Amino acid sequence: MHTIEFCKGNLRNNKKVWKALESYGNVELVDYGCLGYCGNCFEESFAIVDGVLVSSTDADQLLDKILSALEL
């Protein structure tokens, strides 16, 4: 099981990513009020994938990077 964590503040830009990841059975999606990556949250799309920060310039690229990190 993989865990992908999102910041609620950043999730506004990543709802498309969340929706796409919901279809994978071996992924647990978690949203927190704040993950403490405020600089990243302001500047880019990001998620924490199995404890590792994954970021990109937009939601589409973030989804690609997350899937690559999960080898899906």
Backbone atoms as SQL, in Angstrom:
CREATE TABLE atoms (id INTEGER PRIMARY KEY, chain TEXT, resi INTEGER, resn TEXT, atom TEXT, x REAL, y REAL, z REAL);
INSERT INTO atoms VALUES
  (1, 'A', 1, 'MET', 'N', 0.844, -1.182, 0.000),
  (2, 'A', 1, 'MET', 'CA', 0.000, 0.000, 0.000),
  (3, 'A', 1, 'MET', 'C', 0.886, 1.241, 0.000),
  (4, 'A', 2, 'HIS', 'N', 0.595, 2.161, -0.898),
  (5, 'A', 2, 'HIS', 'CA', 1.313, 3.429, -0.987),
  (6, 'A', 2, 'HIS', 'C', 0.466, 4.523, -0.340),
  (7, 'A', 3, 'THR', 'N', 1.123, 5.473, 0.293),
  (8, 'A', 3, 'THR', 'CA', 0.439, 6.604, 0.905),
  (9, 'A', 3, 'THR', 'C', 0.833, 7.878, 0.175),
  (10, 'A', 4, 'ILE', 'N', -0.178, 8.636, -0.218),
  (11, 'A', 4, 'ILE', 'CA', 0.052, 9.925, -0.869),
  (12, 'A', 4, 'ILE', 'C', -0.666, 10.979, -0.045),
  (13, 'A', 5, 'GLU', 'N', 0.116, 11.942, 0.440),
  (14, 'A', 5, 'GLU', 'CA', -0.419, 12.983, 1.305),
  (15, 'A', 5, 'GLU', 'C', -0.478, 14.308, 0.552),
  (16, 'A', 6, 'PHE', 'N', -1.575, 15.019, 0.760),
  (17, 'A', 6, 'PHE', 'CA', -1.772, 16.328, 0.156),
  (18, 'A', 6, 'PHE', 'C', -2.053, 17.347, 1.242),
  (19, 'A', 7, 'CYS', 'N', -1.683, 18.586, 0.972),
  (20, 'A', 7, 'CYS', 'CA', -2.013, 19.720, 1.832),
  (21, 'A', 7, 'CYS', 'C', -3.339, 20.283, 1.325),
  (22, 'A', 8, 'LYS', 'N', -4.291, 20.543, 2.217),
  (23, 'A', 8, 'LYS', 'CA', -5.581, 21.084, 1.773),
  (24, 'A', 8, 'LYS', 'C', -5.413, 22.383, 0.995),
  (25, 'A', 9, 'GLY', 'N', -4.465, 23.211, 1.401),
  (26, 'A', 9, 'GLY', 'CA', -4.219, 24.463, 0.683),
  (27, 'A', 9, 'GLY', 'C', -3.744, 24.220, -0.730),
  (28, 'A', 10, 'ASN', 'N', -2.947, 23.199, -0.934),
  (29, 'A', 10, 'ASN', 'CA', -2.414, 22.885, -2.252),
  (30, 'A', 10, 'ASN', 'C', -3.374, 22.000, -3.035),
  (31, 'A', 11, 'LEU', 'N', -4.240, 21.314, -2.347),
  (32, 'A', 11, 'LEU', 'CA', -5.176, 20.403, -3.012),
  (33, 'A', 11, 'LEU', 'C', -6.097, 21.148, -3.965),
  (34, 'A', 12, 'ARG', 'N', -6.318, 22.428, -3.713),
  (35, 'A', 12, 'ARG', 'CA', -7.171, 23.215, -4.616),
  (36, 'A', 12, 'ARG', 'C', -6.682, 23.125, -6.056),
  (37, 'A', 13, 'ASN', 'N', -5.367, 23.005, -6.225),
  (38, 'A', 13, 'ASN', 'CA', -4.785, 22.886, -7.560),
  (39, 'A', 13, 'ASN', 'C', -4.650, 21.435, -8.006),
  (40, 'A', 14, 'ASN', 'N', -4.856, 20.505, -7.100),
  (41, 'A', 14, 'ASN', 'CA', -4.559, 19.104, -7.391),
  (42, 'A', 14, 'ASN', 'C', -5.769, 18.180, -7.316),
  (43, 'A', 15, 'LYS', 'N', -6.964, 18.727, -7.371),
  (44, 'A', 15, 'LYS', 'CA', -8.153, 17.877, -7.314),
  (45, 'A', 15, 'LYS', 'C', -8.176, 16.865, -8.454),
  (46, 'A', 16, 'LYS', 'N', -7.687, 17.274, -9.608),
  (47, 'A', 16, 'LYS', 'CA', -7.605, 16.377, -10.771),
  (48, 'A', 16, 'LYS', 'C', -6.690, 15.192, -10.451),
  (49, 'A', 17, 'VAL', 'N', -5.584, 15.462, -9.764),
  (50, 'A', 17, 'VAL', 'CA', -4.635, 14.416, -9.378),
  (51, 'A', 17, 'VAL', 'C', -5.299, 13.457, -8.394),
  (52, 'A', 18, 'TRP', 'N', -5.958, 13.998, -7.387),
  (53, 'A', 18, 'TRP', 'CA', -6.657, 13.194, -6.375),
  (54, 'A', 18, 'TRP', 'C', -7.664, 12.272, -7.055),
  (55, 'A', 19, 'LYS', 'N', -8.487, 12.843, -7.918),
  (56, 'A', 19, 'LYS', 'CA', -9.524, 12.050, -8.614),
  (57, 'A', 19, 'LYS', 'C', -8.904, 10.921, -9.434),
  (58, 'A', 20, 'ALA', 'N', -7.826, 11.197, -10.125),
  (59, 'A', 20, 'ALA', 'CA', -7.170, 10.172, -10.941),
  (60, 'A', 20, 'ALA', 'C', -6.600, 9.060, -10.064),
  (61, 'A', 21, 'LEU', 'N', -6.058, 9.409, -8.916),
  (62, 'A', 21, 'LEU', 'CA', -5.433, 8.412, -8.033),
  (63, 'A', 21, 'LEU', 'C', -6.450, 7.565, -7.276),
  (64, 'A', 22, 'GLU', 'N', -7.676, 8.052, -7.156),
  (65, 'A', 22, 'GLU', 'CA', -8.719, 7.288, -6.464),
  (66, 'A', 22, 'GLU', 'C', -8.988, 5.944, -7.129),
  (67, 'A', 23, 'SER', 'N', -8.699, 5.835, -8.400),
  (68, 'A', 23, 'SER', 'CA', -8.993, 4.593, -9.126),
  (69, 'A', 23, 'SER', 'C', -7.971, 3.483, -8.852),
  (70, 'A', 24, 'TYR', 'N', -6.865, 3.812, -8.196),
  (71, 'A', 24, 'TYR', 'CA', -5.846, 2.810, -7.893),
  (72, 'A', 24, 'TYR', 'C', -6.137, 2.194, -6.526),
  (73, 'A', 25, 'GLY', 'N', -6.219, 0.864, -6.495),
  (74, 'A', 25, 'GLY', 'CA', -6.576, 0.167, -5.269),
  (75, 'A', 25, 'GLY', 'C', -5.485, 0.111, -4.212),
  (76, 'A', 26, 'ASN', 'N', -4.243, 0.267, -4.602),
  (77, 'A', 26, 'ASN', 'CA', -3.151, 0.122, -3.644),
  (78, 'A', 26, 'ASN', 'C', -2.605, 1.469, -3.183),
  (79, 'A', 27, 'VAL', 'N', -3.449, 2.506, -3.250),
  (80, 'A', 27, 'VAL', 'CA', -3.037, 3.858, -2.891),
  (81, 'A', 27, 'VAL', 'C', -3.983, 4.408, -1.825),
  (82, 'A', 28, 'GLU', 'N', -3.390, 4.898, -0.736),
  (83, 'A', 28, 'GLU', 'CA', -4.165, 5.576, 0.305),
  (84, 'A', 28, 'GLU', 'C', -3.936, 7.067, 0.140),
  (85, 'A', 29, 'LEU', 'N', -5.007, 7.818, -0.041),
  (86, 'A', 29, 'LEU', 'CA', -4.923, 9.272, -0.201),
  (87, 'A', 29, 'LEU', 'C', -5.303, 9.940, 1.106),
  (88, 'A', 30, 'VAL', 'N', -4.481, 10.889, 1.541),
  (89, 'A', 30, 'VAL', 'CA', -4.713, 11.579, 2.804),
  (90, 'A', 30, 'VAL', 'C', -4.567, 13.080, 2.555),
  (91, 'A', 31, 'ASP', 'N', -5.503, 13.872, 3.085),
  (92, 'A', 31, 'ASP', 'CA', -5.338, 15.324, 3.005),
  (93, 'A', 31, 'ASP', 'C', -5.248, 15.900, 4.413),
  (94, 'A', 32, 'TYR', 'N', -4.285, 16.776, 4.594),
  (95, 'A', 32, 'TYR', 'CA', -4.034, 17.418, 5.874),
  (96, 'A', 32, 'TYR', 'C', -4.279, 18.912, 5.736),
  (97, 'A', 33, 'GLY', 'N', -4.552, 19.571, 6.843),
  (98, 'A', 33, 'GLY', 'CA', -4.710, 21.020, 6.835),
  (99, 'A', 33, 'GLY', 'C', -3.439, 21.703, 6.387),
  (100, 'A', 34, 'CYS', 'N', -2.302, 21.194, 6.847),
  (101, 'A', 34, 'CYS', 'CA', -1.007, 21.753, 6.468),
  (102, 'A', 34, 'CYS', 'C', 0.058, 20.679, 6.632),
  (103, 'A', 35, 'LEU', 'N', 0.948, 20.593, 5.670),
  (104, 'A', 35, 'LEU', 'CA', 2.057, 19.644, 5.738),
  (105, 'A', 35, 'LEU', 'C', 3.380, 20.333, 6.063),
  (106, 'A', 36, 'GLY', 'N', 3.354, 21.654, 6.217),
  (107, 'A', 36, 'GLY', 'CA', 4.565, 22.383, 6.561),
  (108, 'A', 36, 'GLY', 'C', 5.472, 22.711, 5.389),
  (109, 'A', 37, 'TYR', 'N', 4.966, 22.599, 4.180),
  (110, 'A', 37, 'TYR', 'CA', 5.727, 22.941, 2.976),
  (111, 'A', 37, 'TYR', 'C', 5.133, 24.209, 2.362),
  (112, 'A', 38, 'CYS', 'N', 5.013, 25.246, 3.177),
  (113, 'A', 38, 'CYS', 'CA', 4.297, 26.455, 2.764),
  (114, 'A', 38, 'CYS', 'C', 4.908, 27.110, 1.529),
  (115, 'A', 39, 'GLY', 'N', 6.227, 27.136, 1.418),
  (116, 'A', 39, 'GLY', 'CA', 6.869, 27.698, 0.227),
  (117, 'A', 39, 'GLY', 'C', 6.497, 26.926, -1.014),
  (118, 'A', 40, 'ASN', 'N', 6.541, 25.595, -0.913),
  (119, 'A', 40, 'ASN', 'CA', 6.140, 24.744, -2.043),
  (120, 'A', 40, 'ASN', 'C', 4.662, 24.935, -2.350),
  (121, 'A', 41, 'CYS', 'N', 3.857, 25.008, -1.328),
  (122, 'A', 41, 'CYS', 'CA', 2.404, 25.125, -1.491),
  (123, 'A', 41, 'CYS', 'C', 2.055, 26.387, -2.276),
  (124, 'A', 42, 'PHE', 'N', 2.770, 27.456, -2.012),
  (125, 'A', 42, 'PHE', 'CA', 2.523, 28.726, -2.681),
  (126, 'A', 42, 'PHE', 'C', 2.996, 28.706, -4.127),
  (127, 'A', 43, 'GLU', 'N', 4.093, 28.004, -4.398),
  (128, 'A', 43, 'GLU', 'CA', 4.743, 28.088, -5.697),
  (129, 'A', 43, 'GLU', 'C', 4.433, 26.970, -6.680),
  (130, 'A', 44, 'GLU', 'N', 4.040, 25.793, -6.212),
  (131, 'A', 44, 'GLU', 'CA', 3.928, 24.652, -7.120),
  (132, 'A', 44, 'GLU', 'C', 2.920, 23.628, -6.621),
  (133, 'A', 45, 'SER', 'N', 2.628, 22.665, -7.468),
  (134, 'A', 45, 'SER', 'CA', 1.798, 21.521, -7.079),
  (135, 'A', 45, 'SER', 'C', 2.711, 20.493, -6.426),
  (136, 'A', 46, 'PHE', 'N', 2.249, 19.892, -5.327),
  (137, 'A', 46, 'PHE', 'CA', 3.091, 18.890, -4.680),
  (138, 'A', 46, 'PHE', 'C', 2.251, 17.885, -3.903),
  (139, 'A', 47, 'ALA', 'N', 2.896, 16.772, -3.590),
  (140, 'A', 47, 'ALA', 'CA', 2.333, 15.738, -2.735),
  (141, 'A', 47, 'ALA', 'C', 3.505, 15.033, -2.059),
  (142, 'A', 48, 'ILE', 'N', 3.220, 14.362, -0.967),
  (143, 'A', 48, 'ILE', 'CA', 4.209, 13.540, -0.293),
  (144, 'A', 48, 'ILE', 'C', 3.872, 12.093, -0.648),
  (145, 'A', 49, 'VAL', 'N', 4.768, 11.431, -1.361),
  (146, 'A', 49, 'VAL', 'CA', 4.543, 10.067, -1.829),
  (147, 'A', 49, 'VAL', 'C', 5.445, 9.128, -1.037),
  (148, 'A', 50, 'ASP', 'N', 4.815, 8.307, -0.213),
  (149, 'A', 50, 'ASP', 'CA', 5.570, 7.384, 0.646),
  (150, 'A', 50, 'ASP', 'C', 6.701, 8.105, 1.385),
  (151, 'A', 51, 'GLY', 'N', 6.383, 9.293, 1.897),
  (152, 'A', 51, 'GLY', 'CA', 7.328, 10.058, 2.702),
  (153, 'A', 51, 'GLY', 'C', 8.283, 10.949, 1.932),
  (154, 'A', 52, 'VAL', 'N', 8.181, 10.983, 0.604),
  (155, 'A', 52, 'VAL', 'CA', 9.097, 11.770, -0.229),
  (156, 'A', 52, 'VAL', 'C', 8.320, 12.871, -0.955),
  (157, 'A', 53, 'LEU', 'N', 8.830, 14.103, -0.883),
  (158, 'A', 53, 'LEU', 'CA', 8.204, 15.226, -1.571),
  (159, 'A', 53, 'LEU', 'C', 8.325, 15.056, -3.081),
  (160, 'A', 54, 'VAL', 'N', 7.182, 15.163, -3.774),
  (161, 'A', 54, 'VAL', 'CA', 7.138, 15.137, -5.237),
  (162, 'A', 54, 'VAL', 'C', 6.442, 16.428, -5.651),
  (163, 'A', 55, 'SER', 'N', 7.086, 17.222, -6.497),
  (164, 'A', 55, 'SER', 'CA', 6.502, 18.500, -6.887),
  (165, 'A', 55, 'SER', 'C', 6.650, 18.732, -8.385),
  (166, 'A', 56, 'SER', 'N', 5.838, 19.670, -8.888),
  (167, 'A', 56, 'SER', 'CA', 5.882, 19.999, -10.307),
  (168, 'A', 56, 'SER', 'C', 5.256, 21.367, -10.523),
  (169, 'A', 57, 'THR', 'N', 5.299, 21.815, -11.752),
  (170, 'A', 57, 'THR', 'CA', 4.744, 23.124, -12.076),
  (171, 'A', 57, 'THR', 'C', 3.230, 23.114, -12.246),
  (172, 'A', 58, 'ASP', 'N', 2.652, 21.946, -12.521),
  (173, 'A', 58, 'ASP', 'CA', 1.197, 21.865, -12.686),
  (174, 'A', 58, 'ASP', 'C', 0.686, 20.474, -12.305),
  (175, 'A', 59, 'ALA', 'N', -0.627, 20.362, -12.224),
  (176, 'A', 59, 'ALA', 'CA', -1.261, 19.123, -11.761),
  (177, 'A', 59, 'ALA', 'C', -1.008, 17.946, -12.706),
  (178, 'A', 60, 'ASP', 'N', -1.030, 18.178, -14.004),
  (179, 'A', 60, 'ASP', 'CA', -0.811, 17.077, -14.955),
  (180, 'A', 60, 'ASP', 'C', 0.583, 16.481, -14.790),
  (181, 'A', 61, 'GLN', 'N', 1.576, 17.339, -14.665),
  (182, 'A', 61, 'GLN', 'CA', 2.947, 16.869, -14.485),
  (183, 'A', 61, 'GLN', 'C', 3.094, 16.186, -13.120),
  (184, 'A', 62, 'LEU', 'N', 2.401, 16.698, -12.102),
  (185, 'A', 62, 'LEU', 'CA', 2.460, 16.074, -10.784),
  (186, 'A', 62, 'LEU', 'C', 1.924, 14.649, -10.844),
  (187, 'A', 63, 'LEU', 'N', 0.814, 14.443, -11.519),
  (188, 'A', 63, 'LEU', 'CA', 0.250, 13.109, -11.646),
  (189, 'A', 63, 'LEU', 'C', 1.255, 12.170, -12.324),
  (190, 'A', 64, 'ASP', 'N', 1.874, 12.634, -13.379),
  (191, 'A', 64, 'ASP', 'CA', 2.879, 11.819, -14.068),
  (192, 'A', 64, 'ASP', 'C', 4.032, 11.448, -13.129),
  (193, 'A', 65, 'LYS', 'N', 4.506, 12.413, -12.350),
  (194, 'A', 65, 'LYS', 'CA', 5.619, 12.167, -11.434),
  (195, 'A', 65, 'LYS', 'C', 5.219, 11.205, -10.317),
  (196, 'A', 66, 'ILE', 'N', 3.999, 11.334, -9.823),
  (197, 'A', 66, 'ILE', 'CA', 3.525, 10.430, -8.757),
  (198, 'A', 66, 'ILE', 'C', 3.436, 9.011, -9.307),
  (199, 'A', 67, 'LEU', 'N', 2.837, 8.839, -10.463),
  (200, 'A', 67, 'LEU', 'CA', 2.723, 7.501, -11.051),
  (201, 'A', 67, 'LEU', 'C', 4.093, 6.897, -11.319),
  (202, 'A', 68, 'SER', 'N', 5.031, 7.720, -11.745),
  (203, 'A', 68, 'SER', 'CA', 6.395, 7.248, -11.964),
  (204, 'A', 68, 'SER', 'C', 7.032, 6.831, -10.644),
  (205, 'A', 69, 'ALA', 'N', 6.845, 7.622, -9.598),
  (206, 'A', 69, 'ALA', 'CA', 7.417, 7.293, -8.287),
  (207, 'A', 69, 'ALA', 'C', 6.834, 5.986, -7.740),
  (208, 'A', 70, 'LEU', 'N', 5.581, 5.729, -8.063),
  (209, 'A', 70, 'LEU', 'CA', 4.908, 4.512, -7.597),
  (210, 'A', 70, 'LEU', 'C', 5.120, 3.343, -8.553),
  (211, 'A', 71, 'GLU', 'N', 5.748, 3.634, -9.680),
  (212, 'A', 71, 'GLU', 'CA', 5.981, 2.640, -10.725),
  (213, 'A', 71, 'GLU', 'C', 4.676, 2.025, -11.215),
  (214, 'A', 72, 'LEU', 'N', 3.671, 2.897, -11.435),
  (215, 'A', 72, 'LEU', 'CA', 2.358, 2.442, -11.929),
  (216, 'A', 72, 'LEU', 'C', 2.205, 2.771, -13.401);
